[in-house]
Amino acid sequence: MDASSPSPTPLLVAEGISKHYDPQPVLRGLSLRLDPGERLALMGPSGSGKSTLLHCLGGIETVDEGRILFRGEDLAALDESARAALRRSAIGFVFQFFHLLPTLSARENIELPLEFAGVSSRERRERVEDLLAAVGMTHRAAGTPSELSGGECQRIALARALAIRPRLLLADEPTGNLDTASGERVLDLLAELCTSAGTALVMVTHQPETTRICDRVLHMRDGQWIGEPTPAEE
């Protein structure tokens, strides 16, 4: 971007946010900005507050101090119903342990958030088939989670998170339970799909090598940032 060009309007802004689980402080006055399409990695030891921060950014949990603005809207001003509606329409989640419904097929797991969002049956079918093809799982669409490998489950979880075409994708250790080869495939797919959709990404990880798909890396310890933001690993 030219130095004289205006900065893009941020997708997400956190200003001085703190969170406590009495009596323990978990987040301590954190601030950050995320632009549309930007990819950010969060790193730090277990217990540093990474997952809690992710949940607060996605409106799953509320902060005790400070504020979080998503597309200029203060999440604290929304009631739980409104935050849930926002998550259904604009924020996707990918979890380390997949969180797929065990009684549903791969196809049905991807389709479920679209049903909640009120997408028409025809549009649901088209999106699901496109996503199955994108993650290379068309041939496994009828399989239930117990019939799929860890890498296959994570690909379905990724497709499900992207089904609503979110503006923001929050990923908590998306390769943490995968072998190296499967993890690399999921990372490449995550980067490809985020790029094609213009989706911003915040990814929690313990593995420096996974930050290669991100633009910035922020390090946490005891609920605070450590040092300055760093470029992602080459």
Backbone as CSV, one residue per row, in Angstrom:
resi,resn,N_x,N_y,N_z,CA_x,CA_y,CA_z,C_x,C_y,C_z
1,MET,0.852,-1.198,0.000,0.000,0.000,0.000,0.880,1.238,0.000
2,ASP,0.504,2.266,-0.823,1.244,3.525,-0.856,1.145,4.229,0.490
3,ALA,2.241,4.858,0.902,2.280,5.502,2.218,1.222,6.586,2.344
4,SER,0.832,7.179,1.211,-0.164,8.240,1.251,-1.590,7.708,1.242
5,SER,-1.778,6.400,1.006,-3.112,5.819,0.944,-3.706,5.726,2.344
6,PRO,-5.019,5.946,2.464,-5.640,5.827,3.775,-5.649,4.391,4.247
7,SER,-5.564,4.207,5.565,-5.629,2.856,6.121,-7.034,2.314,5.935
8,PRO,-7.169,0.999,5.712,-8.505,0.432,5.582,-9.263,0.533,6.898
9,THR,-10.578,0.576,6.776,-11.399,0.559,7.980,-11.214,-0.793,8.656
10,PRO,-10.848,-0.820,9.943,-10.582,-2.110,10.590,-11.836,-2.964,10.681
11,LEU,-11.635,-4.265,10.570,-12.732,-5.199,10.768,-13.017,-5.372,12.251
12,LEU,-11.939,-5.436,13.037,-12.047,-5.721,14.469,-11.084,-4.834,15.231
13,VAL,-11.553,-4.240,16.322,-10.704,-3.431,17.193,-10.992,-3.825,18.638
14,ALA,-9.947,-4.166,19.365,-10.057,-4.395,20.808,-9.309,-3.288,21.517
15,GLU,-9.956,-2.670,22.496,-9.371,-1.531,23.199,-9.315,-1.805,24.696
16,GLY,-8.116,-2.049,25.208,-7.891,-2.189,26.640,-8.759,-3.226,27.316
17,ILE,-8.878,-4.413,26.697,-9.809,-5.406,27.245,-9.166,-6.231,28.367
18,SER,-9.953,-6.473,29.400,-9.541,-7.311,30.531,-10.647,-8.312,30.827
19,LYS,-10.245,-9.463,31.339,-11.189,-10.527,31.677,-10.688,-11.230,32.926
20,HIS,-11.604,-11.490,33.870,-11.253,-12.182,35.108,-12.140,-13.406,35.281
21,TYR,-11.544,-14.462,35.773,-12.301,-15.579,36.326,-11.971,-15.557,37.807
22,ASP,-12.847,-14.966,38.598,-12.546,-14.634,39.995,-11.807,-15.753,40.717
23,PRO,-10.715,-15.364,41.409,-10.135,-14.004,41.458,-9.019,-13.812,40.441
24,GLN,-8.915,-14.717,39.484,-7.746,-14.748,38.608,-7.935,-13.878,37.365
25,PRO,-7.058,-12.879,37.135,-7.106,-12.137,35.874,-6.567,-13.006,34.736
26,VAL,-7.265,-13.014,33.614,-6.859,-13.828,32.470,-6.372,-12.954,31.320
27,LEU,-7.058,-11.841,31.074,-6.623,-10.858,30.082,-6.411,-9.532,30.800
28,ARG,-5.314,-8.848,30.459,-4.933,-7.638,31.196,-4.700,-6.474,30.236
29,GLY,-5.760,-5.755,29.926,-5.628,-4.517,29.165,-5.094,-4.674,27.761
30,LEU,-5.560,-5.692,27.027,-5.069,-5.942,25.674,-5.767,-5.056,24.650
31,SER,-4.994,-4.623,23.666,-5.547,-3.885,22.528,-4.992,-4.482,21.245
32,LEU,-5.810,-4.500,20.200,-5.343,-4.946,18.889,-6.292,-4.443,17.825
33,ARG,-5.798,-4.467,16.599,-6.577,-4.089,15.420,-6.368,-5.152,14.363
34,LEU,-7.451,-5.513,13.678,-7.392,-6.493,12.596,-8.095,-5.906,11.394
35,ASP,-7.387,-5.847,10.270,-7.969,-5.314,9.050,-8.660,-6.413,8.241
36,PRO,-9.578,-6.055,7.353,-10.228,-7.071,6.516,-9.200,-7.900,5.747
37,GLY,-9.360,-9.212,5.791,-8.464,-10.108,5.067,-7.130,-10.370,5.732
38,GLU,-6.835,-9.697,6.842,-5.552,-9.878,7.521,-5.539,-11.188,8.296
39,ARG,-4.342,-11.776,8.425,-4.178,-13.027,9.177,-3.225,-12.791,10.342
40,LEU,-3.714,-13.108,11.541,-2.963,-12.871,12.770,-2.817,-14.173,13.537
41,ALA,-1.595,-14.465,13.985,-1.345,-15.634,14.836,-1.126,-15.171,16.270
42,LEU,-1.707,-15.922,17.213,-1.501,-15.683,18.644,-0.688,-16.835,19.206
43,MET,0.438,-16.521,19.836,1.297,-17.543,20.414,1.552,-17.240,21.883
44,GLY,1.898,-18.284,22.634,2.211,-18.124,24.043,2.021,-19.439,24.768
45,PRO,2.548,-19.547,25.983,2.427,-20.796,26.739,0.975,-21.085,27.129
46,SER,0.712,-22.339,27.487,-0.610,-22.698,27.985,-0.958,-21.833,29.192
47,GLY,-2.217,-21.375,29.249,-2.648,-20.542,30.349,-2.369,-19.067,30.180
48,SER,-1.876,-18.674,29.000,-1.545,-17.255,28.798,-2.759,-16.424,28.401
49,GLY,-3.897,-17.071,28.101,-5.113,-16.340,27.783,-5.491,-16.339,26.319
50,LYS,-4.798,-17.113,25.495,-5.034,-17.084,24.048,-6.460,-17.512,23.692
51,SER,-6.887,-18.648,24.225,-8.223,-19.143,23.882,-9.306,-18.230,24.438
52,THR,-9.095,-17.688,25.642,-10.066,-16.748,26.206,-10.186,-15.516,25.326
53,LEU,-9.053,-15.013,24.841,-9.079,-13.863,23.944,-9.867,-14.190,22.683
54,LEU,-9.643,-15.374,22.133,-10.361,-15.774,20.931,-11.868,-15.795,21.180
55,HIS,-12.273,-16.340,22.317,-13.694,-16.412,22.646,-14.292,-15.019,22.840
56,CYS,-13.523,-14.109,23.411,-14.016,-12.741,23.580,-14.133,-12.037,22.232
57,LEU,-13.156,-12.219,21.351,-13.211,-11.588,20.034,-14.407,-12.075,19.232
58,GLY,-14.803,-13.333,19.454,-15.930,-13.894,18.736,-17.264,-13.705,19.425
59,GLY,-17.280,-13.030,20.558,-18.535,-12.776,21.245,-19.089,-13.957,22.003
60,ILE,-18.300,-15.025,22.172,-18.743,-16.160,22.983,-18.704,-15.788,24.456
61,GLU,-17.661,-15.040,24.839,-17.554,-14.517,26.199,-17.498,-12.999,26.144
62,THR,-17.880,-12.352,27.238,-17.827,-10.895,27.311,-16.624,-10.463,28.142
63,VAL,-16.146,-9.264,27.880,-15.001,-8.738,28.633,-15.505,-7.987,29.861
64,ASP,-14.640,-7.871,30.866,-14.986,-7.133,32.080,-14.641,-5.651,31.967
65,GLU,-13.621,-5.352,31.189,-13.206,-3.965,30.978,-12.810,-3.796,29.515
66,GLY,-12.872,-2.541,29.041,-12.536,-2.266,27.657,-13.694,-2.585,26.732
67,ARG,-13.409,-2.570,25.435,-14.467,-2.885,24.475,-13.896,-3.532,23.227
68,ILE,-14.761,-4.273,22.536,-14.416,-4.923,21.281,-15.407,-4.452,20.232
69,LEU,-14.894,-3.887,19.157,-15.723,-3.402,18.061,-15.557,-4.323,16.870
70,PHE,-16.655,-4.851,16.368,-16.646,-5.668,15.150,-17.416,-4.908,14.079
71,ARG,-16.718,-4.530,13.031,-17.285,-3.672,11.984,-17.910,-2.415,12.589
72,GLY,-17.226,-1.892,13.611,-17.646,-0.656,14.256,-18.710,-0.809,15.317
73,GLU,-19.202,-2.031,15.534,-20.268,-2.269,16.503,-19.700,-2.853,17.786
74,ASP,-20.040,-2.263,18.911,-19.550,-2.692,20.215,-20.262,-3.988,20.610
75,LEU,-19.501,-5.070,20.774,-20.114,-6.354,21.123,-20.830,-6.294,22.462
76,ALA,-20.338,-5.460,23.378,-20.953,-5.366,24.708,-22.345,-4.743,24.650
77,ALA,-22.632,-4.016,23.565,-23.947,-3.385,23.425,-24.992,-4.369,22.919
78,LEU,-24.555,-5.574,22.526,-25.469,-6.587,22.003,-25.843,-7.562,23.103
79,ASP,-27.104,-7.989,23.130,-27.469,-9.048,24.068,-27.027,-10.389,23.489
80,GLU,-27.194,-11.459,24.251,-26.694,-12.763,23.819,-27.333,-13.207,22.510
81,SER,-28.611,-12.922,22.338,-29.294,-13.292,21.102,-28.688,-12.581,19.901
82,ALA,-28.385,-11.307,20.059,-27.797,-10.536,18.962,-26.372,-10.993,18.673
83,ARG,-25.614,-11.328,19.735,-24.254,-11.839,19.507,-24.294,-13.181,18.795
84,ALA,-25.253,-14.025,19.159,-25.396,-15.325,18.489,-25.738,-15.122,17.016
85,ALA,-26.603,-14.168,16.728,-26.964,-13.880,15.344,-25.745,-13.392,14.559
86,LEU,-24.902,-12.581,15.214,-23.685,-12.103,14.565,-22.751,-13.261,14.250
87,ARG,-22.602,-14.182,15.204,-21.745,-15.341,14.960,-22.291,-16.193,13.813
88,ARG,-23.595,-16.330,13.735,-24.187,-17.150,12.672,-23.976,-16.544,11.289
89,SER,-23.831,-15.221,11.255,-23.783,-14.554,9.949,-22.397,-14.087,9.526
90,ALA,-21.485,-13.869,10.478,-20.244,-13.186,10.106,-18.975,-13.731,10.738
91,ILE,-19.071,-14.629,11.720,-17.881,-15.114,12.425,-17.874,-16.640,12.421
92,GLY,-16.801,-17.222,11.924,-16.656,-18.678,11.914,-15.625,-19.129,12.937
93,PHE,-15.813,-20.339,13.457,-14.903,-20.906,14.452,-14.391,-22.266,13.985
94,VAL,-13.089,-22.495,14.176,-12.499,-23.814,13.956,-11.804,-24.202,15.256
95,PHE,-12.201,-25.338,15.824,-11.690,-25.760,17.122,-10.704,-26.917,16.969
96,GLN,-9.820,-27.042,17.951,-8.805,-28.090,17.934,-9.428,-29.481,17.915
97,PHE,-10.537,-29.657,18.630,-11.153,-30.979,18.720,-12.368,-31.104,17.817
98,PHE,-12.421,-30.278,16.761,-13.371,-30.371,15.654,-14.796,-29.963,16.038
99,HIS,-15.361,-30.529,17.128,-16.725,-30.222,17.562,-17.757,-30.532,16.487
100,LEU,-17.510,-31.584,15.714,-18.521,-32.045,14.760,-19.583,-32.845,15.496
101,LEU,-20.824,-32.775,15.028,-21.893,-33.558,15.654,-21.775,-35.005,15.205
102,PRO,-21.642,-35.946,16.149,-21.300,-37.327,15.795,-22.374,-38.072,15.021
103,THR,-23.639,-37.654,15.153,-24.719,-38.379,14.477,-25.001,-37.844,13.075
104,LEU,-24.320,-36.767,12.687,-24.530,-36.190,11.367,-23.398,-36.572,10.421
105,SER,-23.708,-36.675,9.149,-22.684,-36.932,8.143,-21.832,-35.688,7.938
106,ALA,-20.742,-35.853,7.213,-19.891,-34.703,6.888,-20.701,-33.628,6.181
107,ARG,-21.496,-34.035,5.205,-22.329,-33.082,4.472,-23.290,-32.359,5.411
108,GLU,-23.932,-33.088,6.303,-24.908,-32.487,7.216,-24.254,-31.550,8.221
109,ASN,-23.034,-31.881,8.665,-22.320,-30.994,9.584,-22.022,-29.651,8.929
110,ILE,-21.652,-29.667,7.661,-21.373,-28.423,6.950,-22.654,-27.624,6.741
111,GLU,-23.741,-28.322,6.479,-25.008,-27.660,6.156,-25.678,-27.030,7.382
112,LEU,-25.404,-27.568,8.565,-26.136,-27.149,9.757,-26.102,-25.641,10.018
113,PRO,-24.934,-24.979,10.002,-24.947,-23.531,10.257,-25.720,-22.752,9.208
114,LEU,-25.816,-23.289,8.005,-26.589,-22.617,6.965,-28.082,-22.701,7.258
115,GLU,-28.500,-23.819,7.828,-29.896,-23.931,8.251,-30.202,-22.918,9.344
116,PHE,-29.323,-22.827,10.337,-29.523,-21.858,11.419,-29.576,-20.427,10.882
117,ALA,-28.807,-20.173,9.815,-28.750,-18.827,9.239,-29.919,-18.532,8.311
118,GLY,-30.776,-19.522,8.084,-31.950,-19.311,7.248,-31.679,-19.315,5.759
119,VAL,-30.573,-19.937,5.341,-30.245,-20.020,3.917,-31.191,-21.016,3.248
120,SER,-31.632,-20.716,2.052,-32.571,-21.586,1.339,-31.958,-22.952,1.072
121,SER,-32.806,-23.954,0.908,-32.318,-25.323,0.709,-31.472,-25.439,-0.558
122,ARG,-31.873,-24.747,-1.619,-31.095,-24.802,-2.860,-29.712,-24.198,-2.660
123,GLU,-29.666,-23.017,-2.028,-28.383,-22.369,-1.773,-27.532,-23.206,-0.834
124,ARG,-28.164,-23.840,0.161,-27.413,-24.712,1.069,-26.735,-25.834,0.304
125,ARG,-27.481,-26.494,-0.554,-26.920,-27.611,-1.313,-25.738,-27.161,-2.160
126,GLU,-25.893,-26.013,-2.817,-24.813,-25.525,-3.682,-23.563,-25.194,-2.879
127,ARG,-23.733,-24.500,-1.760,-22.574,-24.134,-0.941,-21.886,-25.370,-0.379
128,VAL,-22.678,-26.324,0.116,-22.100,-27.524,0.720,-21.303,-28.300,-0.309
129,GLU,-21.864,-28.479,-1.513,-21.142,-29.229,-2.534,-19.869,-28.500,-2.946
130,ASP,-19.931,-27.181,-3.061,-18.730,-26.411,-3.409,-17.654,-26.564,-2.330
131,LEU,-18.062,-26.519,-1.063,-17.100,-26.636,0.033,-16.526,-28.033,0.132
132,LEU,-17.354,-29.046,-0.059,-16.843,-30.414,-0.058,-15.775,-30.588,-1.125
133,ALA,-16.016,-30.003,-2.293,-15.021,-30.091,-3.364,-13.768,-29.309,-2.991
134,ALA,-13.953,-28.131,-2.398,-12.813,-27.277,-2.053,-11.884,-27.944,-1.048
135,VAL,-12.460,-28.705,-0.094,-11.628,-29.359,0.920,-11.291,-30.804,0.546
136,GLY,-11.644,-31.198,-0.676,-11.308,-32.537,-1.156,-12.022,-33.649,-0.423
137,MET,-13.285,-33.411,-0.053,-14.007,-34.404,0.743,-15.325,-34.839,0.106
138,THR,-15.511,-34.582,-1.175,-16.751,-34.991,-1.842,-16.982,-36.493,-1.701
139,HIS,-15.914,-37.258,-1.814,-16.040,-38.716,-1.759,-16.323,-39.239,-0.352
140,ARG,-16.200,-38.370,0.658,-16.430,-38.784,2.042,-17.630,-38.056,2.647
141,ALA,-18.458,-37.452,1.810,-19.556,-36.606,2.281,-20.548,-37.343,3.158
142,ALA,-20.734,-38.636,2.941,-21.722,-39.402,3.706,-21.152,-39.955,5.011
143,GLY,-19.857,-39.827,5.212,-19.230,-40.390,6.403,-19.527,-39.584,7.654
144,THR,-19.705,-40.263,8.766,-19.858,-39.594,10.058,-18.471,-39.362,10.659
145,PRO,-18.361,-38.474,11.654,-17.043,-38.190,12.230,-16.279,-39.427,12.690
146,SER,-16.973,-40.433,13.212,-16.284,-41.640,13.679,-15.685,-42.440,12.527
147,GLU,-16.145,-42.185,11.318,-15.654,-42.906,10.140,-14.553,-42.134,9.410
148,LEU,-14.239,-40.933,9.894,-13.254,-40.087,9.238,-11.978,-40.003,10.065
149,SER,-10.863,-39.760,9.383,-9.593,-39.553,10.088,-9.577,-38.170,10.712
150,GLY,-8.562,-37.904,11.548,-8.442,-36.590,12.171,-8.303,-35.481,11.148
151,GLY,-7.484,-35.716,10.124,-7.308,-34.713,9.083,-8.585,-34.468,8.309
152,GLU,-9.345,-35.531,8.055,-10.618,-35.386,7.348,-11.630,-34.633,8.197
153,CYS,-11.680,-34.937,9.488,-12.587,-34.211,10.385,-12.246,-32.732,10.422
154,GLN,-10.952,-32.400,10.451,-10.576,-30.994,10.502,-10.936,-30.290,9.204
155,ARG,-10.832,-30.982,8.076,-11.230,-30.366,6.812,-12.732,-30.100,6.781
156,ILE,-13.517,-31.015,7.336,-14.958,-30.797,7.407,-15.268,-29.654,8.371
157,ALA,-14.548,-29.589,9.493,-14.749,-28.492,10.443,-14.415,-27.149,9.796
158,LEU,-13.385,-27.119,8.979,-13.017,-25.901,8.274,-14.104,-25.509,7.272
159,ALA,-14.595,-26.493,6.520,-15.670,-26.219,5.565,-16.911,-25.704,6.277
160,ARG,-17.239,-26.300,7.423,-18.408,-25.852,8.194,-18.236,-24.398,8.638
161,ALA,-17.033,-24.057,9.114,-16.791,-22.693,9.593,-16.903,-21.673,8.470
162,LEU,-16.548,-22.085,7.257,-16.561,-21.163,6.128,-17.890,-21.169,5.376
163,ALA,-18.809,-22.039,5.766,-20.073,-22.175,5.038,-20.864,-20.872,5.029
164,ILE,-20.820,-20.120,6.117,-21.582,-18.873,6.206,-20.869,-17.714,5.521
165,ARG,-19.694,-17.989,4.942,-18.871,-16.961,4.306,-18.550,-15.839,5.296
166,PRO,-17.886,-16.203,6.401,-17.655,-15.228,7.475,-16.665,-14.163,7.081
167,ARG,-16.804,-13.000,7.702,-15.803,-11.945,7.540,-14.599,-12.224,8.420
168,LEU,-14.795,-12.993,9.506,-13.734,-13.295,10.465,-13.762,-14.775,10.790
169,LEU,-12.606,-15.411,10.734,-12.471,-16.808,11.111,-11.543,-16.899,12.312
170,LEU,-12.002,-17.537,13.385,-11.232,-17.726,14.607,-10.879,-19.202,14.722
171,ALA,-9.587,-19.506,14.761,-9.128,-20.897,14.745,-8.264,-21.170,15.971
172,ASP,-8.689,-22.130,16.792,-7.987,-22.463,18.031,-7.214,-23.759,17.835
173,GLU,-5.901,-23.643,17.668,-5.027,-24.806,17.439,-5.589,-25.718,16.344
174,PRO,-5.804,-25.191,15.129,-6.471,-25.995,14.096,-5.684,-27.206,13.620
175,THR,-4.375,-27.252,13.907,-3.579,-28.421,13.512,-3.032,-29.167,14.717
176,GLY,-3.492,-28.815,15.914,-2.901,-29.356,17.137,-3.020,-30.854,17.289
177,ASN,-4.086,-31.458,16.744,-4.284,-32.899,16.882,-3.985,-33.678,15.609
178,LEU,-3.274,-33.049,14.683,-3.014,-33.684,13.395,-1.537,-34.030,13.252
179,ASP,-1.257,-35.064,12.462,0.135,-35.363,12.146,0.665,-34.271,11.220
180,THR,1.974,-34.259,11.018,2.612,-33.163,10.289,2.043,-32.985,8.888
181,ALA,1.916,-34.082,8.154,1.432,-33.986,6.773,-0.002,-33.473,6.722
182,SER,-0.871,-34.005,7.591,-2.268,-33.552,7.619,-2.357,-32.096,8.044
183,GLY,-1.532,-31.708,9.018,-1.530,-30.331,9.477,-1.120,-29.363,8.386
184,GLU,-0.109,-29.742,7.596,0.332,-28.884,6.500,-0.767,-28.721,5.462
185,ARG,-1.480,-29.803,5.164,-2.576,-29.720,4.191,-3.693,-28.810,4.694
186,VAL,-4.027,-28.935,5.979,-5.085,-28.089,6.541,-4.654,-26.630,6.522
187,LEU,-3.408,-26.338,6.853,-2.915,-24.957,6.826,-2.990,-24.365,5.426
188,ASP,-2.537,-25.126,4.437,-2.575,-24.641,3.056,-4.009,-24.379,2.618
189,LEU,-4.898,-25.275,3.004,-6.307,-25.126,2.659,-6.913,-23.914,3.358
190,LEU,-6.553,-23.720,4.621,-7.034,-22.574,5.392,-6.612,-21.272,4.711
191,ALA,-5.345,-21.190,4.322,-4.844,-19.987,3.661,-5.546,-19.766,2.328
192,GLU,-5.709,-20.843,1.555,-6.334,-20.737,0.236,-7.786,-20.257,0.334
193,LEU,-8.530,-20.847,1.268,-9.945,-20.512,1.384,-10.140,-19.110,1.954
194,CYS,-9.288,-18.707,2.904,-9.384,-17.349,3.444,-9.073,-16.321,2.360
195,THR,-8.073,-16.618,1.528,-7.716,-15.705,0.446,-8.845,-15.571,-0.557
196,SER,-9.431,-16.689,-0.952,-10.477,-16.657,-1.974,-11.728,-15.937,-1.482
197,ALA,-11.992,-16.002,-0.172,-13.197,-15.381,0.390,-12.929,-14.000,0.983
198,GLY,-11.654,-13.592,1.073,-11.330,-12.322,1.702,-11.592,-12.320,3.194
199,THR,-11.484,-13.491,3.817,-11.792,-13.650,5.238,-10.570,-13.344,6.094
200,ALA,-10.761,-12.566,7.150,-9.688,-12.319,8.115,-9.569,-13.528,9.044
201,LEU,-8.379,-13.747,9.564,-8.102,-14.925,10.387,-7.363,-14.530,11.656
202,VAL,-7.812,-15.061,12.789,-7.035,-15.024,14.031,-6.851,-16.467,14.454
203,MET,-5.600,-16.909,14.533,-5.292,-18.313,14.794,-4.425,-18.452,16.042
204,VAL,-4.887,-19.238,17.002,-4.099,-19.596,18.169,-3.242,-20.803,17.822
205,THR,-1.961,-20.746,18.151,-1.089,-21.882,17.871,0.077,-21.921,18.850
206,HIS,0.587,-23.134,19.096,1.826,-23.320,19.847,2.997,-23.593,18.910
207,GLN,2.705,-23.765,17.619,3.720,-24.240,16.679,4.184,-23.102,15.768
208,PRO,5.431,-22.635,15.930,5.910,-21.507,15.123,5.767,-21.735,13.619
209,GLU,5.918,-22.976,13.178,5.863,-23.240,11.733,4.481,-22.965,11.141
210,THR,3.435,-23.018,11.964,2.097,-22.785,11.422,1.837,-21.305,11.145
211,THR,2.666,-20.435,11.687,2.443,-19.000,11.483,2.838,-18.544,10.083
212,ARG,3.336,-19.455,9.263,3.767,-19.082,7.913,2.623,-18.539,7.061
213,ILE,1.377,-18.894,7.411,0.254,-18.409,6.607,-0.277,-17.073,7.123
214,CYS,0.355,-16.519,8.166,-0.147,-15.293,8.793,0.718,-14.083,8.444
215,ASP,0.101,-12.910,8.559,0.803,-11.654,8.290,1.553,-11.145,9.519
216,ARG,0.999,-11.409,10.702,1.590,-10.927,11.958,1.495,-12.012,13.016
217,VAL,2.399,-11.925,13.988,2.377,-12.823,15.142,2.413,-11.968,16.403
218,LEU,1.474,-12.223,17.321,1.476,-11.579,18.623,1.737,-12.635,19.691
219,HIS,2.622,-12.333,20.624,2.998,-13.269,21.673,2.369,-12.835,22.995
220,MET,1.819,-13.823,23.712,1.147,-13.545,24.983,1.815,-14.284,26.128
221,ARG,1.718,-13.676,27.297,2.098,-14.345,28.544,1.311,-13.674,29.671
222,ASP,0.667,-14.501,30.488,-0.098,-13.995,31.631,-1.091,-12.906,31.223
223,GLY,-1.742,-13.124,30.084,-2.790,-12.213,29.655,-2.337,-10.900,29.082
224,GLN,-1.032,-10.789,28.762,-0.497,-9.543,28.224,0.334,-9.836,26.985
225,TRP,0.526,-8.810,26.145,1.426,-8.942,25.008,2.876,-8.925,25.488
226,ILE,3.702,-9.690,24.810,5.141,-9.682,25.061,5.820,-9.044,23.872
227,GLY,6.571,-7.975,24.087,7.330,-7.368,23.004,6.463,-6.786,21.930
228,GLU,7.014,-6.664,20.735,6.349,-6.049,19.600,5.821,-7.134,18.668
229,PRO,4.773,-6.804,17.874,4.308,-7.751,16.864,5.440,-8.103,15.925
230,THR,5.506,-9.355,15.505,6.567,-9.818,14.633,5.969,-10.363,13.344
231,PRO,6.750,-10.317,12.233,6.263,-10.948,11.019,6.145,-12.454,11.213
232,ALA,5.297,-13.083,10.408,5.142,-14.533,10.501,6.401,-15.238,10.027
233,GLU,6.517,-16.511,10.420,7.655,-17.326,10.005,7.647,-17.480,8.482
234,GLU,8.834,-17.441,7.913,8.933,-17.665,6.454,8.707,-19.132,6.164
